[in-house]
Amino acid sequence: MVQLFDKAKNLYRLKRQADSLKKKMGDISVEIEERGIRLKMRGDQHVEEIFVDGEKSERLKEVFNKAVKESQKKVAKRMGGDFSDLGIPGL
């Protein structure tokens, strides 16, 4: 029982660290302009703005963000097996 409690405590600590890292990544911003396209993206891979030939493209931004989110879900699902060795049910 103590081992399960220690594992849960470690998992909580890891989650707090991951949340902190995610916030720090969101504070980073990159803006790239090339061949008529300007893109502004945060460090957490969320696109804030896309301009194509000087015109803002909300549709392209939404599709790009959706693709990033779906790819992150697939990566998380695949990596879930890597965390199963922690012995915590549901991971």
Gaussian input, Z-matrix of N, CA and C with variables (Angstrom, degrees):
# hf/3-21g

backbone

0 1
 N
 C     1     B1
 C     2     B2     1     A1
 N     3     B3     2     A2     1     D1
 C     4     B4     3     A3     2     D2
 C     5     B5     4     A4     3     D3
 N     6     B6     5     A5     4     D4
 C     7     B7     6     A6     5     D5
 C     8     B8     7     A7     6     D6
 N     9     B9     8     A8     7     D7
 C    10    B10     9     A9     8     D8
 C    11    B11    10    A10     9     D9
 N    12    B12    11    A11    10    D10
 C    13    B13    12    A12    11    D11
 C    14    B14    13    A13    12    D12
 N    15    B15    14    A14    13    D13
 C    16    B16    15    A15    14    D14
 C    17    B17    16    A16    15    D15
 N    18    B18    17    A17    16    D16
 C    19    B19    18    A18    17    D17
 C    20    B20    19    A19    18    D18
 N    21    B21    20    A20    19    D19
 C    22    B22    21    A21    20    D20
 C    23    B23    22    A22    21    D21
 N    24    B24    23    A23    22    D22
 C    25    B25    24    A24    23    D23
 C    26    B26    25    A25    24    D24
 N    27    B27    26    A26    25    D25
 C    28    B28    27    A27    26    D26
 C    29    B29    28    A28    27    D27
 N    30    B30    29    A29    28    D28
 C    31    B31    30    A30    29    D29
 C    32    B32    31    A31    30    D30
 N    33    B33    32    A32    31    D31
 C    34    B34    33    A33    32    D32
 C    35    B35    34    A34    33    D33
 N    36    B36    35    A35    34    D34
 C    37    B37    36    A36    35    D35
 C    38    B38    37    A37    36    D36
 N    39    B39    38    A38    37    D37
 C    40    B40    39    A39    38    D38
 C    41    B41    40    A40    39    D39
 N    42    B42    41    A41    40    D40
 C    43    B43    42    A42    41    D41
 C    44    B44    43    A43    42    D42
 N    45    B45    44    A44    43    D43
 C    46    B46    45    A45    44    D44
 C    47    B47    46    A46    45    D45
 N    48    B48    47    A47    46    D46
 C    49    B49    48    A48    47    D47
 C    50    B50    49    A49    48    D48
 N    51    B51    50    A50    49    D49
 C    52    B52    51    A51    50    D50
 C    53    B53    52    A52    51    D51
 N    54    B54    53    A53    52    D52
 C    55    B55    54    A54    53    D53
 C    56    B56    55    A55    54    D54
 N    57    B57    56    A56    55    D55
 C    58    B58    57    A57    56    D56
 C    59    B59    58    A58    57    D57
 N    60    B60    59    A59    58    D58
 C    61    B61    60    A60    59    D59
 C    62    B62    61    A61    60    D60
 N    63    B63    62    A62    61    D61
 C    64    B64    63    A63    62    D62
 C    65    B65    64    A64    63    D63
 N    66    B66    65    A65    64    D64
 C    67    B67    66    A66    65    D65
 C    68    B68    67    A67    66    D66
 N    69    B69    68    A68    67    D67
 C    70    B70    69    A69    68    D68
 C    71    B71    70    A70    69    D69
 N    72    B72    71    A71    70    D70
 C    73    B73    72    A72    71    D71
 C    74    B74    73    A73    72    D72
 N    75    B75    74    A74    73    D73
 C    76    B76    75    A75    74    D74
 C    77    B77    76    A76    75    D75
 N    78    B78    77    A77    76    D76
 C    79    B79    78    A78    77    D77
 C    80    B80    79    A79    78    D78
 N    81    B81    80    A80    79    D79
 C    82    B82    81    A81    80    D80
 C    83    B83    82    A82    81    D81
 N    84    B84    83    A83    82    D82
 C    85    B85    84    A84    83    D83
 C    86    B86    85    A85    84    D84
 N    87    B87    86    A86    85    D85
 C    88    B88    87    A87    86    D86
 C    89    B89    88    A88    87    D87
 N    90    B90    89    A89    88    D88
 C    91    B91    90    A90    89    D89
 C    92    B92    91    A91    90    D90
 N    93    B93    92    A92    91    D91
 C    94    B94    93    A93    92    D92
 C    95    B95    94    A94    93    D93
 N    96    B96    95    A95    94    D94
 C    97    B97    96    A96    95    D95
 C    98    B98    97    A97    96    D96
 N    99    B99    98    A98    97    D97
 C   100   B100    99    A99    98    D98
 C   101   B101   100   A100    99    D99
 N   102   B102   101   A101   100   D100
 C   103   B103   102   A102   101   D101
 C   104   B104   103   A103   102   D102
 N   105   B105   104   A104   103   D103
 C   106   B106   105   A105   104   D104
 C   107   B107   106   A106   105   D105
 N   108   B108   107   A107   106   D106
 C   109   B109   108   A108   107   D107
 C   110   B110   109   A109   108   D108
 N   111   B111   110   A110   109   D109
 C   112   B112   111   A111   110   D110
 C   113   B113   112   A112   111   D111
 N   114   B114   113   A113   112   D112
 C   115   B115   114   A114   113   D113
 C   116   B116   115   A115   114   D114
 N   117   B117   116   A116   115   D115
 C   118   B118   117   A117   116   D116
 C   119   B119   118   A118   117   D117
 N   120   B120   119   A119   118   D118
 C   121   B121   120   A120   119   D119
 C   122   B122   121   A121   120   D120
 N   123   B123   122   A122   121   D121
 C   124   B124   123   A123   122   D122
 C   125   B125   124   A124   123   D123
 N   126   B126   125   A125   124   D124
 C   127   B127   126   A126   125   D125
 C   128   B128   127   A127   126   D126
 N   129   B129   128   A128   127   D127
 C   130   B130   129   A129   128   D128
 C   131   B131   130   A130   129   D129
 N   132   B132   131   A131   130   D130
 C   133   B133   132   A132   131   D131
 C   134   B134   133   A133   132   D132
 N   135   B135   134   A134   133   D133
 C   136   B136   135   A135   134   D134
 C   137   B137   136   A136   135   D135
 N   138   B138   137   A137   136   D136
 C   139   B139   138   A138   137   D137
 C   140   B140   139   A139   138   D138
 N   141   B141   140   A140   139   D139
 C   142   B142   141   A141   140   D140
 C   143   B143   142   A142   141   D141
 N   144   B144   143   A143   142   D142
 C   145   B145   144   A144   143   D143
 C   146   B146   145   A145   144   D144
 N   147   B147   146   A146   145   D145
 C   148   B148   147   A147   146   D146
 C   149   B149   148   A148   147   D147
 N   150   B150   149   A149   148   D148
 C   151   B151   150   A150   149   D149
 C   152   B152   151   A151   150   D150
 N   153   B153   152   A152   151   D151
 C   154   B154   153   A153   152   D152
 C   155   B155   154   A154   153   D153
 N   156   B156   155   A155   154   D154
 C   157   B157   156   A156   155   D155
 C   158   B158   157   A157   156   D156
 N   159   B159   158   A158   157   D157
 C   160   B160   159   A159   158   D158
 C   161   B161   160   A160   159   D159
 N   162   B162   161   A161   160   D160
 C   163   B163   162   A162   161   D161
 C   164   B164   163   A163   162   D162
 N   165   B165   164   A164   163   D163
 C   166   B166   165   A165   164   D164
 C   167   B167   166   A166   165   D165
 N   168   B168   167   A167   166   D166
 C   169   B169   168   A168   167   D167
 C   170   B170   169   A169   168   D168
 N   171   B171   170   A170   169   D169
 C   172   B172   171   A171   170   D170
 C   173   B173   172   A172   171   D171
 N   174   B174   173   A173   172   D172
 C   175   B175   174   A174   173   D173
 C   176   B176   175   A175   174   D174
 N   177   B177   176   A176   175   D175
 C   178   B178   177   A177   176   D176
 C   179   B179   178   A178   177   D177
 N   180   B180   179   A179   178   D178
 C   181   B181   180   A180   179   D179
 C   182   B182   181   A181   180   D180
 N   183   B183   182   A182   181   D181
 C   184   B184   183   A183   182   D182
 C   185   B185   184   A184   183   D183
 N   186   B186   185   A185   184   D184
 C   187   B187   186   A186   185   D185
 C   188   B188   187   A187   186   D186
 N   189   B189   188   A188   187   D187
 C   190   B190   189   A189   188   D188
 C   191   B191   190   A190   189   D189
 N   192   B192   191   A191   190   D190
 C   193   B193   192   A192   191   D191
 C   194   B194   193   A193   192   D192
 N   195   B195   194   A194   193   D193
 C   196   B196   195   A195   194   D194
 C   197   B197   196   A196   195   D195
 N   198   B198   197   A197   196   D196
 C   199   B199   198   A198   197   D197
 C   200   B200   199   A199   198   D198
 N   201   B201   200   A200   199   D199
 C   202   B202   201   A201   200   D200
 C   203   B203   202   A202   201   D201
 N   204   B204   203   A203   202   D202
 C   205   B205   204   A204   203   D203
 C   206   B206   205   A205   204   D204
 N   207   B207   206   A206   205   D205
 C   208   B208   207   A207   206   D206
 C   209   B209   208   A208   207   D207
 N   210   B210   209   A209   208   D208
 C   211   B211   210   A210   209   D209
 C   212   B212   211   A211   210   D210
 N   213   B213   212   A212   211   D211
 C   214   B214   213   A213   212   D212
 C   215   B215   214   A214   213   D213
 N   216   B216   215   A215   214   D214
 C   217   B217   216   A216   215   D215
 C   218   B218   217   A217   216   D216
 N   219   B219   218   A218   217   D217
 C   220   B220   219   A219   218   D218
 C   221   B221   220   A220   219   D219
 N   222   B222   221   A221   220   D220
 C   223   B223   222   A222   221   D221
 C   224   B224   223   A223   222   D222
 N   225   B225   224   A224   223   D223
 C   226   B226   225   A225   224   D224
 C   227   B227   226   A226   225   D225
 N   228   B228   227   A227   226   D226
 C   229   B229   228   A228   227   D227
 C   230   B230   229   A229   228   D228
 N   231   B231   230   A230   229   D229
 C   232   B232   231   A231   230   D230
 C   233   B233   232   A232   231   D231
 N   234   B234   233   A233   232   D232
 C   235   B235   234   A234   233   D233
 C   236   B236   235   A235   234   D234
 N   237   B237   236   A236   235   D235
 C   238   B238   237   A237   236   D236
 C   239   B239   238   A238   237   D237
 N   240   B240   239   A239   238   D238
 C   241   B241   240   A240   239   D239
 C   242   B242   241   A241   240   D240
 N   243   B243   242   A242   241   D241
 C   244   B244   243   A243   242   D242
 C   245   B245   244   A244   243   D243
 N   246   B246   245   A245   244   D244
 C   247   B247   246   A246   245   D245
 C   248   B248   247   A247   246   D246
 N   249   B249   248   A248   247   D247
 C   250   B250   249   A249   248   D248
 C   251   B251   250   A250   249   D249
 N   252   B252   251   A251   250   D250
 C   253   B253   252   A252   251   D251
 C   254   B254   253   A253   252   D252
 N   255   B255   254   A254   253   D253
 C   256   B256   255   A255   254   D254
 C   257   B257   256   A256   255   D255
 N   258   B258   257   A257   256   D256
 C   259   B259   258   A258   257   D257
 C   260   B260   259   A259   258   D258
 N   261   B261   260   A260   259   D259
 C   262   B262   261   A261   260   D260
 C   263   B263   262   A262   261   D261
 N   264   B264   263   A263   262   D262
 C   265   B265   264   A264   263   D263
 C   266   B266   265   A265   264   D264
 N   267   B267   266   A266   265   D265
 C   268   B268   267   A267   266   D266
 C   269   B269   268   A268   267   D267
 N   270   B270   269   A269   268   D268
 C   271   B271   270   A270   269   D269
 C   272   B272   271   A271   270   D270

   B1=1.4455
   B2=1.5295
   B3=1.3337
   B4=1.4573
   B5=1.5252
   B6=1.3488
   B7=1.4707
   B8=1.5266
   B9=1.3093
   B10=1.4615
   B11=1.5204
   B12=1.3241
   B13=1.4596
   B14=1.5281
   B15=1.3316
   B16=1.4692
   B17=1.5302
   B18=1.3331
   B19=1.4708
   B20=1.5244
   B21=1.3202
   B22=1.4680
   B23=1.5243
   B24=1.3273
   B25=1.4606
   B26=1.5264
   B27=1.3295
   B28=1.4715
   B29=1.5240
   B30=1.3263
   B31=1.4584
   B32=1.5251
   B33=1.3272
   B34=1.4627
   B35=1.5276
   B36=1.3280
   B37=1.4627
   B38=1.5339
   B39=1.3271
   B40=1.4603
   B41=1.5269
   B42=1.3351
   B43=1.4715
   B44=1.5188
   B45=1.3310
   B46=1.4658
   B47=1.5279
   B48=1.3333
   B49=1.4634
   B50=1.5244
   B51=1.3281
   B52=1.4637
   B53=1.5257
   B54=1.3301
   B55=1.4636
   B56=1.5267
   B57=1.3285
   B58=1.4652
   B59=1.5246
   B60=1.3176
   B61=1.4654
   B62=1.5224
   B63=1.3330
   B64=1.4629
   B65=1.5262
   B66=1.3260
   B67=1.4657
   B68=1.5295
   B69=1.3208
   B70=1.4647
   B71=1.5262
   B72=1.3293
   B73=1.4645
   B74=1.5232
   B75=1.3299
   B76=1.4533
   B77=1.5115
   B78=1.3284
   B79=1.4623
   B80=1.5300
   B81=1.3264
   B82=1.4655
   B83=1.5232
   B84=1.3088
   B85=1.4550
   B86=1.5303
   B87=1.3196
   B88=1.4594
   B89=1.5182
   B90=1.3099
   B91=1.4622
   B92=1.5273
   B93=1.3141
   B94=1.4605
   B95=1.5211
   B96=1.3163
   B97=1.4634
   B98=1.5194
   B99=1.3324
   B100=1.4574
   B101=1.5226
   B102=1.3040
   B103=1.4703
   B104=1.5185
   B105=1.3242
   B106=1.4615
   B107=1.5155
   B108=1.3210
   B109=1.4656
   B110=1.5237
   B111=1.3303
   B112=1.4685
   B113=1.5120
   B114=1.3260
   B115=1.4464
   B116=1.5241
   B117=1.3207
   B118=1.4618
   B119=1.5221
   B120=1.3443
   B121=1.4556
   B122=1.5210
   B123=1.3408
   B124=1.4634
   B125=1.5240
   B126=1.3076
   B127=1.4566
   B128=1.5118
   B129=1.3384
   B130=1.4683
   B131=1.5287
   B132=1.3101
   B133=1.4669
   B134=1.5274
   B135=1.2962
   B136=1.4664
   B137=1.5341
   B138=1.3324
   B139=1.4594
   B140=1.5151
   B141=1.3201
   B142=1.4615
   B143=1.5198
   B144=1.3392
   B145=1.4765
   B146=1.5263
   B147=1.3330
   B148=1.4667
   B149=1.5196
   B150=1.3223
   B151=1.4602
   B152=1.5159
   B153=1.3194
   B154=1.4654
   B155=1.5164
   B156=1.3244
   B157=1.4686
   B158=1.5310
   B159=1.3297
   B160=1.4646
   B161=1.5171
   B162=1.3369
   B163=1.4626
   B164=1.5211
   B165=1.3216
   B166=1.4557
   B167=1.5256
   B168=1.3377
   B169=1.4613
   B170=1.5304
   B171=1.3199
   B172=1.4662
   B173=1.5280
   B174=1.3332
   B175=1.4746
   B176=1.5157
   B177=1.3108
   B178=1.4638
   B179=1.5257
   B180=1.3245
   B181=1.4712
   B182=1.5233
   B183=1.3235
   B184=1.4613
   B185=1.5277
   B186=1.3316
   B187=1.4639
   B188=1.5246
   B189=1.3163
   B190=1.4514
   B191=1.5283
   B192=1.3373
   B193=1.4638
   B194=1.5248
   B195=1.3201
   B196=1.4658
   B197=1.5281
   B198=1.3243
   B199=1.4589
   B200=1.5247
   B201=1.3148
   B202=1.4708
   B203=1.5250
   B204=1.3256
   B205=1.4697
   B206=1.5311
   B207=1.3301
   B208=1.4651
   B209=1.5234
   B210=1.3298
   B211=1.4617
   B212=1.5282
   B213=1.3219
   B214=1.4588
   B215=1.5282
   B216=1.3420
   B217=1.4618
   B218=1.5230
   B219=1.3382
   B220=1.4643
   B221=1.5185
   B222=1.3166
   B223=1.4653
   B224=1.5282
   B225=1.3311
   B226=1.4698
   B227=1.5252
   B228=1.3290
   B229=1.4646
   B230=1.5228
   B231=1.3162
   B232=1.4573
   B233=1.5273
   B234=1.3354
   B235=1.4572
   B236=1.5213
   B237=1.3192
   B238=1.4614
   B239=1.5069
   B240=1.3122
   B241=1.4574
   B242=1.5136
   B243=1.3268
   B244=1.4626
   B245=1.5199
   B246=1.3261
   B247=1.4580
   B248=1.5227
   B249=1.3275
   B250=1.4705
   B251=1.5246
   B252=1.3178
   B253=1.4609
   B254=1.5234
   B255=1.3369
   B256=1.4673
   B257=1.5241
   B258=1.3358
   B259=1.4632
   B260=1.5023
   B261=1.3251
   B262=1.4624
   B263=1.5252
   B264=1.3144
   B265=1.4637
   B266=1.5330
   B267=1.3224
   B268=1.4628
   B269=1.5127
   B270=1.3240
   B271=1.4687
   B272=1.4987
   A1=110.96
   A2=115.87
   A3=120.18
   A4=110.16
   A5=116.16
   A6=119.64
   A7=110.64
   A8=117.11
   A9=120.72
   A10=110.42
   A11=117.37
   A12=121.60
   A13=110.27
   A14=117.57
   A15=121.39
   A16=111.10
   A17=116.32
   A18=120.02
   A19=110.77
   A20=116.63
   A21=120.75
   A22=110.13
   A23=116.81
   A24=121.31
   A25=110.43
   A26=116.00
   A27=120.16
   A28=111.49
   A29=116.28
   A30=120.41
   A31=110.57
   A32=117.01
   A33=121.35
   A34=110.20
   A35=117.09
   A36=121.79
   A37=110.17
   A38=116.48
   A39=120.32
   A40=111.38
   A41=116.37
   A42=119.67
   A43=110.84
   A44=117.09
   A45=120.16
   A46=110.91
   A47=116.40
   A48=119.96
   A49=110.82
   A50=116.87
   A51=120.96
   A52=110.70
   A53=117.32
   A54=120.93
   A55=110.97
   A56=115.97
   A57=120.66
   A58=110.57
   A59=116.25
   A60=120.91
   A61=110.73
   A62=116.85
   A63=120.66
   A64=110.89
   A65=116.58
   A66=119.90
   A67=110.35
   A68=116.48
   A69=120.13
   A70=110.88
   A71=117.26
   A72=120.74
   A73=110.74
   A74=117.39
   A75=121.83
   A76=113.03
   A77=116.62
   A78=120.99
   A79=112.44
   A80=116.73
   A81=121.32
   A82=108.24
   A83=117.18
   A84=121.31
   A85=109.52
   A86=115.57
   A87=122.16
   A88=108.25
   A89=116.08
   A90=120.28
   A91=108.09
   A92=115.29
   A93=122.12
   A94=108.18
   A95=116.03
   A96=120.56
   A97=107.63
   A98=114.04
   A99=119.26
   A100=109.92
   A101=116.06
   A102=124.19
   A103=112.97
   A104=116.36
   A105=121.40
   A106=115.08
   A107=116.90
   A108=120.48
   A109=108.43
   A110=114.98
   A111=121.01
   A112=107.61
   A113=115.74
   A114=121.55
   A115=109.35
   A116=115.89
   A117=121.84
   A118=107.45
   A119=115.73
   A120=121.53
   A121=109.96
   A122=115.28
   A123=120.51
   A124=109.59
   A125=115.62
   A126=121.33
   A127=114.18
   A128=117.62
   A129=120.83
   A130=111.65
   A131=116.72
   A132=126.40
   A133=113.86
   A134=118.26
   A135=121.86
   A136=108.51
   A137=116.02
   A138=121.07
   A139=108.76
   A140=116.19
   A141=121.01
   A142=111.81
   A143=116.84
   A144=120.79
   A145=109.84
   A146=114.10
   A147=121.03
   A148=107.31
   A149=116.28
   A150=122.67
   A151=108.01
   A152=116.03
   A153=121.52
   A154=107.13
   A155=116.09
   A156=122.63
   A157=111.41
   A158=115.72
   A159=121.52
   A160=115.48
   A161=117.88
   A162=120.90
   A163=110.67
   A164=115.01
   A165=120.53
   A166=109.67
   A167=116.51
   A168=121.30
   A169=110.07
   A170=115.79
   A171=121.11
   A172=110.82
   A173=116.86
   A174=120.04
   A175=111.07
   A176=117.15
   A177=120.99
   A178=110.64
   A179=116.74
   A180=121.22
   A181=110.34
   A182=117.31
   A183=121.53
   A184=111.64
   A185=116.57
   A186=120.26
   A187=110.51
   A188=116.52
   A189=120.26
   A190=110.59
   A191=117.20
   A192=120.42
   A193=111.61
   A194=116.98
   A195=120.62
   A196=110.29
   A197=117.20
   A198=121.06
   A199=111.20
   A200=117.06
   A201=120.99
   A202=109.91
   A203=116.90
   A204=121.19
   A205=110.80
   A206=116.91
   A207=120.39
   A208=111.25
   A209=117.44
   A210=119.66
   A211=110.44
   A212=117.55
   A213=120.87
   A214=111.19
   A215=117.18
   A216=121.05
   A217=110.59
   A218=116.36
   A219=120.08
   A220=111.49
   A221=116.67
   A222=120.49
   A223=109.47
   A224=117.25
   A225=120.98
   A226=110.99
   A227=116.18
   A228=120.11
   A229=110.07
   A230=117.03
   A231=120.57
   A232=110.95
   A233=116.56
   A234=120.21
   A235=111.56
   A236=117.88
   A237=120.91
   A238=111.91
   A239=117.40
   A240=121.27
   A241=112.11
   A242=116.71
   A243=120.34
   A244=112.03
   A245=116.85
   A246=120.92
   A247=112.50
   A248=116.77
   A249=119.61
   A250=111.65
   A251=117.48
   A252=120.37
   A253=112.50
   A254=117.98
   A255=120.49
   A256=110.95
   A257=115.97
   A258=119.76
   A259=114.82
   A260=117.15
   A261=120.68
   A262=108.26
   A263=117.68
   A264=120.66
   A265=111.25
   A266=115.69
   A267=120.54
   A268=114.14
   A269=117.83
   A270=119.72
   A271=110.30
   D1=-39.46
   D2=179.38
   D3=-63.22
   D4=-38.66
   D5=179.69
   D6=-62.44
   D7=-41.61
   D8=178.90
   D9=-63.11
   D10=-41.37
   D11=177.79
   D12=-62.96
   D13=-43.71
   D14=178.72
   D15=-62.90
   D16=-39.91
   D17=178.34
   D18=-65.32
   D19=-41.32
   D20=178.69
   D21=-64.52
   D22=-40.42
   D23=178.18
   D24=-62.53
   D25=-44.01
   D26=178.39
   D27=-64.60
   D28=-39.09
   D29=178.52
   D30=-63.78
   D31=-42.02
   D32=178.00
   D33=-62.52
   D34=-42.27
   D35=179.00
   D36=-63.02
   D37=-43.42
   D38=178.61
   D39=-63.05
   D40=-39.94
   D41=179.13
   D42=-63.80
   D43=-42.57
   D44=177.91
   D45=-61.55
   D46=-41.44
   D47=178.21
   D48=-64.57
   D49=-41.51
   D50=179.36
   D51=-64.76
   D52=-41.43
   D53=178.53
   D54=-63.18
   D55=-40.57
   D56=178.50
   D57=-64.62
   D58=-42.99
   D59=179.05
   D60=-64.01
   D61=-41.54
   D62=179.23
   D63=-61.85
   D64=-41.20
   D65=178.71
   D66=-63.64
   D67=-44.04
   D68=178.85
   D69=-61.41
   D70=-40.14
   D71=178.86
   D72=-64.91
   D73=-36.88
   D74=178.96
   D75=-67.16
   D76=-23.39
   D77=179.18
   D78=-78.57
   D79=-15.44
   D80=178.99
   D81=-83.72
   D82=140.12
   D83=179.91
   D84=-134.76
   D85=138.89
   D86=179.12
   D87=-129.09
   D88=137.77
   D89=176.14
   D90=-127.80
   D91=125.73
   D92=-178.37
   D93=-122.42
   D94=136.84
   D95=175.14
   D96=-131.48
   D97=125.52
   D98=-178.55
   D99=-158.74
   D100=133.64
   D101=175.51
   D102=48.75
   D103=46.12
   D104=175.03
   D105=83.03
   D106=4.81
   D107=179.34
   D108=-120.28
   D109=129.60
   D110=175.94
   D111=-120.07
   D112=127.89
   D113=-176.80
   D114=-129.45
   D115=132.38
   D116=176.26
   D117=-116.59
   D118=123.16
   D119=-174.70
   D120=-134.02
   D121=144.33
   D122=174.91
   D123=-86.64
   D124=165.30
   D125=179.95
   D126=-64.97
   D127=-19.06
   D128=176.78
   D129=-88.08
   D130=14.57
   D131=176.15
   D132=72.88
   D133=17.03
   D134=176.04
   D135=-89.37
   D136=123.55
   D137=178.88
   D138=-80.36
   D139=126.81
   D140=179.29
   D141=-91.94
   D142=-39.34
   D143=-178.95
   D144=-149.70
   D145=145.67
   D146=169.83
   D147=-134.98
   D148=127.18
   D149=173.82
   D150=-117.65
   D151=130.69
   D152=175.88
   D153=-116.92
   D154=118.31
   D155=-177.20
   D156=50.98
   D157=43.01
   D158=175.97
   D159=83.48
   D160=-4.13
   D161=-179.63
   D162=-108.75
   D163=131.27
   D164=-179.87
   D165=-68.00
   D166=135.08
   D167=-178.54
   D168=-119.16
   D169=93.84
   D170=178.45
   D171=-67.17
   D172=-38.91
   D173=-178.78
   D174=-61.85
   D175=-45.98
   D176=179.49
   D177=-63.38
   D178=-40.55
   D179=177.98
   D180=-61.21
   D181=-45.96
   D182=-178.89
   D183=-63.88
   D184=-42.33
   D185=179.98
   D186=-66.68
   D187=-42.68
   D188=179.35
   D189=-61.61
   D190=-46.83
   D191=-179.99
   D192=-63.82
   D193=-35.93
   D194=177.59
   D195=-65.57
   D196=-41.95
   D197=179.20
   D198=-64.18
   D199=-41.93
   D200=178.08
   D201=-62.18
   D202=-45.05
   D203=-178.80
   D204=-62.30
   D205=-43.45
   D206=179.31
   D207=-65.07
   D208=-40.24
   D209=178.97
   D210=-65.74
   D211=-37.14
   D212=178.02
   D213=-65.81
   D214=-37.33
   D215=177.17
   D216=-62.99
   D217=-43.81
   D218=-179.72
   D219=-65.05
   D220=-40.73
   D221=178.01
   D222=-63.32
   D223=-45.12
   D224=-179.75
   D225=-61.46
   D226=-40.40
   D227=-179.94
   D228=-65.34
   D229=-44.68
   D230=-179.06
   D231=-66.34
   D232=-37.72
   D233=-178.98
   D234=-77.43
   D235=-14.92
   D236=178.18
   D237=-55.30
   D238=-35.26
   D239=177.26
   D240=-64.31
   D241=-30.71
   D242=178.98
   D243=-68.20
   D244=-24.03
   D245=-179.07
   D246=-93.77
   D247=-5.94
   D248=-177.34
   D249=-66.20
   D250=-22.05
   D251=-179.97
   D252=-72.06
   D253=-6.51
   D254=176.22
   D255=-72.70
   D256=-17.79
   D257=177.54
   D258=76.86
   D259=20.44
   D260=178.86
   D261=-103.08
   D262=122.70
   D263=-178.33
   D264=-57.50
   D265=141.64
   D266=177.14
   D267=92.17
   D268=-5.06
   D269=177.65
   D270=-104.48

